[in-house]
Amino acid sequence: MFAAHQPLRGQDRDPLLWTCALALVFFALVLNRLTIPARPMFDEIHYLPAARRLIELTSRLNPEHPLLGKEFIALGMKLFGDGPLGWRMPNAVLGTIGVFAATRALWWASGSRAASLMFGALLASNFIWFVMSRIAMLDMAMAAMLALAFWQWALAWRRQKRLHLALCGVFLGLSLAGKWNGIPLLVMPGLLFAWDRAWALGPRWRAVLTARDVGPVRGVSLLEAALWLGAVPLAVYFATFAPTFFYKVQPMTLRGLIPWQQYMLQLQDSVVKPHRYMSRWWQWTLNLRPIWFLYEKTAGGLRGILLVGNPFTMLAGLPALLLCLWEGARRPDRLRIGVVIMYVAALIFWALNGKPVQFFYHYELAATFLMAALAITLAGWWEAGTRWPAVVSLALAVAMFIGFYPILSAGKLANARSYEWYVWMNGWH
């Protein structure tokens, strides 16, 4: 996920077919009961009306966030109707694409079949990615586009082609247009390109801007890389505002596009009213404060949807992060170090920005790199001949997913106290 890296053990066979199968199974599980509830739940009450305004091109609504996620929801409404299937199908598709792209990213970054497939299984079963693929919110547009960007990023290093750098830039811009949460991660491809180029040049470092004859992508200068990884993402981001120029009320203008970004930031910082499910970053790391998206009688029975992390993998990933840091510094191993840096970058955005109202789903990106750290650690042991930790860990992860599946997917509960089977700590109520 960080950059092209030497395989953990040799060059394995490409697990493309297994990755496709994993993504298809994930998609099927996401689709089950996708239309329950038939009314908006949680933050869908904000984004569905905004998507309708986009379809009608009437006026601005929910202006504090970029448009791409709402544009995807609007597309779903046009294709499948203004109902629960139309609302949620776009994120079901995006979540599936994200699982596939993230798994492919780790394959191209590591060359390890075991690490790639373990990561795909852990990501698909970590609860957060699954539940966020079943609700009409903006986060999956941001996360799936970032997964596509990192896939192309790793391909650029492996295949040495500017096309993949360009595609990386396009998807970085689309991720930013989904939501701003991934900003600390969006700058990483450009920064790493500059670092690798300067390191490869050594005493020729003065030619860092124009040299083309060394890595990380030969034939591409740092100036050209800045175009693909800097200018293109910004151009793509602003292009997603195109519908706002055609609003019937207060249409956007070219002159007002940049000031509008500052206004969006002001609106986001103005949200200070406490919420019953608000939490802080350190609570996310310990899986302490999830969110009930649904718990009511609907569709012929009592049903619930709990956004919580997989009780096993969310905690097992923490020592795996430390092991990645230790092993990465000792060898050195850029892949392991890179995953740790990405995790910290995704989390520090929320630890330092001072926004008072934060939620557990903001941990989605950091949790993705947590699963990558766990997969890389388990794969390292697997390829060294010690396979029982991977077998036990995957079995526990999948068992937890199966056990919690009813409460992740709006399954019918036996009675009003059935939730007690799933709330293992006070903070989960």
C-alpha positions in Angstrom: 0.0 0.0 0.0 3.0 2.3 0.5 5.2 1.8 -2.5 6.7 -1.0 -4.6 8.5 -3.3 -2.2 10.4 -6.5 -2.4 8.1 -9.5 -1.9 7.9 -11.0 1.6 9.2 -14.2 0.1 9.8 -14.5 -3.6 7.4 -13.5 -6.3 4.1 -15.4 -5.8 1.4 -16.1 -8.4 -1.0 -13.2 -8.8 -4.1 -13.9 -6.7 -6.4 -12.0 -9.1 -9.1 -14.7 -9.3 -9.2 -15.1 -5.6 -9.4 -11.4 -5.1 -12.4 -11.2 -7.5 -14.1 -14.0 -5.7 -13.6 -12.3 -2.4 -15.0 -9.1 -3.7 -18.1 -10.9 -5.1 -18.8 -12.6 -1.8 -18.5 -9.2 0.0 -20.9 -7.7 -2.5 -23.5 -10.4 -2.0 -23.3 -10.0 1.7 -23.7 -6.3 1.4 -26.7 -6.6 -0.8 -28.6 -8.8 1.7 -31.3 -6.7 3.4 -29.8 -3.5 1.8 -33.2 -1.9 1.5 -33.9 -2.3 5.3 -34.9 0.1 6.7 -37.0 1.6 3.9 -36.7 5.0 5.5 -33.5 7.1 5.9 -31.3 6.2 8.8 -28.6 8.2 10.7 -26.9 10.8 8.4 -28.8 9.7 5.3 -31.3 12.4 6.4 -28.7 15.0 5.4 -27.4 13.5 2.2 -30.5 12.2 0.5 -32.2 15.7 0.3 -28.8 17.1 -1.0 -28.7 14.4 -3.7 -32.3 15.3 -4.8 -31.3 18.9 -5.1 -28.4 17.8 -7.4 -30.9 15.9 -9.6 -33.2 18.9 -9.7 -30.4 21.5 -9.9 -32.4 23.8 -7.8 -30.2 25.1 -5.0 -27.4 24.3 -2.6 -28.0 21.9 0.3 -25.4 20.3 2.7 -22.8 22.8 1.5 -20.2 21.9 4.1 -19.1 18.7 2.2 -17.8 18.2 -1.4 -20.1 16.8 -4.0 -18.9 13.4 -5.2 -20.6 11.2 -2.6 -23.9 13.0 -3.1 -23.4 12.8 -6.9 -23.1 9.0 -6.6 -26.2 8.8 -4.4 -28.0 11.0 -7.0 -26.9 8.5 -9.7 -28.3 5.6 -7.7 -31.6 7.4 -7.4 -31.7 8.0 -11.2 -30.8 4.3 -11.9 -32.8 2.5 -9.2 -35.4 5.0 -8.1 -35.7 7.3 -5.1 -35.9 4.6 -2.6 -33.7 2.5 -0.3 -32.1 0.5 -3.2 -31.3 3.7 -5.1 -30.0 5.4 -2.0 -27.6 2.7 -0.9 -26.6 0.8 -4.1 -23.9 3.3 -5.0 -22.0 2.7 -1.8 -22.5 -1.1 -2.0 -20.8 -0.9 -5.4 -18.1 1.5 -4.1 -17.4 -0.6 -1.1 -16.9 -3.7 -3.2 -14.6 -1.8 -5.6 -12.7 -0.5 -2.6 -12.1 -4.0 -1.2 -10.9 -5.2 -4.6 -8.7 -2.1 -5.2 -7.1 -2.1 -1.7 -6.3 -5.8 -2.0 -4.7 -5.3 -5.4 -2.8 -2.3 -4.0 -1.2 -4.5 -1.3 -0.5 -7.2 -3.9 1.5 -4.8 -6.1 3.2 -3.2 -3.1 4.3 -6.5 -1.5 4.3 -9.2 -4.2 3.0 -11.5 -1.5 0.0 -13.6 -2.3 -0.6 -14.4 1.4 -0.4 -10.8 2.5 -2.8 -9.7 -0.2 -5.5 -12.3 0.4 -5.3 -12.0 4.2 -5.6 -8.3 3.9 -8.7 -8.6 1.6 -10.3 -11.0 4.1 -9.5 -8.9 7.1 -10.7 -5.7 5.5 -14.0 -7.3 4.3 -14.7 -8.6 7.8 -13.6 -5.7 9.9 -17.2 -4.5 10.2 -16.5 -0.8 9.5 -16.0 -1.1 5.8 -18.9 -3.5 5.5 -21.4 -1.3 7.4 -20.3 1.9 5.6 -20.9 0.1 2.3 -24.6 -0.2 3.3 -25.5 3.3 4.1 -25.9 6.4 1.9 -23.2 8.5 3.4 -20.1 10.2 1.9 -17.3 8.2 3.5 -17.2 5.3 1.1 -16.8 7.5 -1.9 -13.7 9.0 -0.3 -12.3 5.6 0.9 -13.0 3.6 -2.3 -11.4 6.3 -4.5 -8.4 6.4 -2.2 -8.0 2.6 -2.5 -8.1 3.0 -6.3 -5.5 5.7 -6.1 -3.1 3.5 -4.0 -3.6 0.6 -6.4 -2.5 2.8 -9.3 0.3 4.2 -7.1 1.7 0.8 -6.5 1.3 -0.1 -10.1 3.3 2.9 -11.2 6.3 1.8 -9.1 6.0 -1.8 -10.3 5.4 -1.2 -14.0 7.3 2.1 -14.4 4.6 3.7 -16.4 3.3 7.3 -16.2 -0.2 6.2 -17.0 -0.6 4.8 -13.5 0.7 8.0 -12.0 -1.9 9.9 -14.0 -4.7 7.5 -12.9 -3.4 7.8 -9.3 -3.8 11.6 -9.5 -7.3 11.2 -10.9 -8.4 9.0 -8.1 -6.7 11.2 -5.5 -8.8 14.1 -6.7 -12.0 12.0 -6.6 -11.2 10.9 -3.1 -10.8 14.5 -2.0 -14.1 15.2 -3.8 -15.8 12.5 -1.7 -14.7 13.9 1.7 -11.8 15.8 3.0 -10.9 13.2 5.7 -8.1 11.6 3.6 -6.1 14.8 3.0 -3.0 13.6 5.0 -2.9 10.5 2.9 -3.4 12.3 -0.4 0.0 14.0 -0.3 1.9 10.8 0.4 2.4 9.7 -3.3 4.0 13.0 -4.2 6.1 13.2 -1.1 7.4 9.6 -1.6 8.2 10.2 -5.3 10.2 13.3 -4.3 12.0 11.3 -1.5 12.8 8.4 -3.8 14.0 10.6 -6.6 16.4 12.5 -4.3 17.6 9.3 -2.7 18.3 7.6 -6.0 20.2 10.6 -7.4 22.5 10.7 -4.4 25.3 13.2 -5.2 23.4 14.4 -8.2 20.6 15.7 -6.0 20.7 19.1 -7.6 19.0 17.6 -10.6 16.1 16.3 -8.5 13.5 18.4 -10.4 14.4 17.4 -13.9 16.3 14.0 -13.8 14.5 11.1 -15.5 17.0 8.3 -15.5 16.5 6.9 -12.0 13.6 5.7 -9.9 11.0 5.6 -8.6 9.4 5.8 -12.1 12.0 6.2 -14.8 11.2 8.6 -17.6 9.2 10.8 -15.3 10.8 13.9 -13.8 9.7 15.3 -10.5 8.2 18.2 -12.2 6.0 15.9 -14.3 5.2 13.9 -11.2 4.0 17.1 -9.6 1.6 17.5 -12.5 0.1 14.0 -12.1 0.1 13.9 -8.4 -0.6 17.5 -7.6 -2.2 19.5 -10.3 -4.4 16.7 -11.7 -6.0 15.9 -8.3 -6.9 19.5 -7.8 -8.3 19.8 -11.3 -10.4 16.7 -10.9 -11.6 17.8 -7.5 -12.8 21.2 -8.8 -14.4 19.5 -11.8 -16.8 17.6 -9.5 -18.4 21.0 -8.7 -19.6 21.3 -12.3 -23.3 20.8 -11.4 -23.3 23.7 -9.0 -22.8 26.1 -12.0 -26.2 25.1 -13.2 -28.2 25.6 -10.0 -31.4 27.7 -10.5 -30.7 29.5 -7.2 -27.2 30.9 -6.4 -25.3 29.1 -9.2 -21.6 28.7 -8.7 -19.1 31.0 -10.6 -15.5 30.5 -11.4 -14.6 33.5 -9.3 -16.5 32.0 -6.3 -15.2 28.5 -6.5 -12.1 29.1 -4.4 -13.8 31.2 -1.7 -16.5 28.5 -1.5 -13.8 26.1 -0.2 -13.1 28.4 2.7 -16.8 28.7 3.4 -17.1 24.9 3.5 -14.3 24.7 6.0 -16.0 27.3 8.2 -19.2 25.3 8.1 -17.5 22.1 9.1 -15.8 23.8 12.1 -19.1 25.4 13.2 -20.6 22.0 14.1 -20.3 22.0 17.9 -23.6 20.7 19.2 -23.0 17.5 21.2 -24.3 14.3 19.7 -25.1 11.1 21.7 -22.7 9.1 19.6 -19.8 11.5 19.4 -16.4 10.1 20.4 -12.7 10.7 20.3 -9.8 9.2 18.3 -8.4 7.2 21.2 -11.7 5.5 21.8 -11.8 4.4 18.2 -8.4 2.6 18.6 -9.8 0.5 21.4 -13.2 -0.1 19.8 -15.0 1.6 22.7 -17.6 3.9 21.2 -19.6 2.5 18.3 -22.8 3.9 16.7 -26.3 2.4 16.5 -27.5 3.3 13.0 -30.7 1.5 13.5 -32.6 -0.2 16.4 -36.4 -0.3 15.9 -39.3 -2.3 14.6 -39.3 -2.3 10.8 -39.9 -4.7 7.9 -41.9 -7.1 10.1 -39.7 -7.3 13.1 -37.2 -5.7 15.5 -33.9 -5.0 13.7 -30.6 -3.2 14.4 -27.5 -2.0 12.6 -24.5 -1.5 14.8 -21.4 0.3 13.5 -18.6 -1.3 15.5 -15.2 -2.8 14.8 -14.5 -6.5 14.6 -13.7 -7.3 18.3 -10.8 -9.5 17.4 -9.0 -7.7 14.5 -9.4 -4.2 15.8 -7.4 -5.1 18.9 -5.0 -7.6 17.2 -4.0 -5.0 14.7 -2.5 -2.8 17.4 0.4 -5.1 18.3 0.7 -5.9 14.6 1.4 -2.2 14.0 4.1 -2.2 16.7 5.6 -5.3 15.1 5.6 -3.6 11.7 7.3 -0.6 13.2 10.0 -2.8 14.8 10.6 -5.0 11.9 10.5 -2.1 9.4 13.1 -0.2 11.4 15.3 -3.3 12.0 15.6 -4.5 8.4 14.7 -1.8 7.1 11.4 -2.6 5.4 9.6 0.3 3.7 6.3 -1.5 3.3 5.9 -2.1 7.0 7.1 1.4 7.9 4.8 2.8 5.3 1.7 1.1 6.7 2.5 2.5 10.1 3.0 6.0 8.7 -0.3 5.8 6.8 -2.2 4.6 9.9 -0.7 7.5 12.0 -1.4 10.0 9.2 -5.1 8.9 8.9 -5.6 9.1 12.7 -3.6 12.2 13.4 -6.0 14.2 11.2 -8.7 13.7 13.9 -6.4 13.9 16.9 -5.1 17.3 16.0 -7.8 19.1 14.1 -9.7 20.1 17.2 -13.2 19.4 15.7 -15.3 18.7 18.8 -17.9 16.5 17.1 -16.3 13.3 15.8 -17.6 9.8 15.2 -16.4 6.2 15.1 -16.8 6.0 11.3 -14.0 8.6 11.0 -11.7 5.7 11.9 -12.4 3.9 8.6 -9.2 4.9 6.8 -6.9 4.3 9.8 -8.6 0.9 10.4 -7.9 -0.1 6.8 -4.1 0.3 7.4 -4.6 -1.5 10.7 -5.8 -4.5 8.8 -2.9 -4.1 6.4 -0.5 -4.2 9.3 -2.1 -7.3 10.7 -2.1 -9.0 7.3 1.6 -8.2 6.6 2.6 -9.5 10.1 0.6 -12.7 9.7 1.9 -13.2 6.1 5.5 -12.8 7.3 5.0 -15.6 9.8 3.1 -17.7 7.2 5.9 -17.4 4.7 8.5 -18.2 7.3 6.7 -21.5 8.0 4.8 -20.6 11.1 1.2 -20.7 9.8 -1.0 -21.3 12.9 -1.2 -17.5 13.8 -2.7 -16.8 10.4 -5.1 -19.7 10.6 -6.3 -18.8 14.1 -6.5 -15.1 13.3 -8.5 -15.5 10.1 -10.8 -18.1 11.7 -11.5 -15.7 14.6 -12.0 -12.7 12.3 -14.5 -14.6 10.1 -16.3 -16.1 13.1 -16.8 -12.7 14.6 -18.2 -11.4 11.3 -20.6 -14.4 11.1 -21.7 -13.9 14.7 -22.3 -10.2 14.3 -23.7 -10.4 10.8 -27.3 -10.0 11.9 -26.6 -6.8 13.8 -24.5 -5.5 11.0 -27.1 -6.1 8.3 -30.5 -5.3 9.8 -31.3 -8.9 10.6 -34.5 -9.7 12.5 -33.9 -10.0 16.3 -35.8 -12.4 18.6 -36.9 -9.8 21.2 -36.2 -6.4 22.6 -33.2 -7.6 24.6 -31.5 -9.4 21.8 -29.0 -6.5 21.5 -27.4 -7.7 24.7 -25.8 -10.6 22.7 -23.8 -7.9 20.8 -23.0 -5.2 23.3 -19.9 -6.5 25.1 -19.0 -3.2 26.8 -20.9 -0.4 28.4 -19.9 2.0 25.7 -21.5 -0.2 23.1 -25.1 0.5 24.4 
